[in-house]
Structures are given as C-alpha cells and as structure tokens.
Amino acid sequence: MSGRLKDLPPGSHGEVLGYSPSERVYRDRLLAMGLTKGTRFTGLRAAPLGDPVEIEVRGFQLTLRKGEADVLSVRRVEE
C-alpha cells in the first residue's frame, strides 16, 4: 500500500515506491539526492503541519519541503 512521506510516523521505516509523474523537476532533484525507487529510509521527524519532513537515507539526514515530499510515493516497511 502506498502513501505519502508526511503520513509515516517518526521512527518508522519506509521504502520509495515511485514518484508523481507531473512533478519532473522535483523528481529529478530527489533522484539526485539518492531517493531512487526501492531505497529504504527512516523517518526522523516532521513539523506539525507536515513541512518540512526529515528522514535518514543512505547514512545521511535529509530534510524535504512539502512539495518535494509529496512527489514521493512510499510504503511503510518493518525492519
């Protein structure tokens, strides 16, 4: 089941399933940051209104704005 990054609770683990086809600029930026399909990450924290969202991916912490985060299609995974 896919969802949005901001819907994952802090401390949970997720996996990138894909990207919104309408936001090519954000998609290209996310790919450059290492958020390729199948990449696993850990949600660290989210601001009260969901902007920004901080995750740990590939050994570094990454903060994404709402527009960037909403481009990602993710699913929660159990570690």
Summary of the structure (lengths in Angstrom):
residues: 79
radius of gyration: 11.1
end to end distance: 16.6
largest distance: 31.3
contacts: 217
relative contact order: 0.34
helix: 20%
strand: 39%
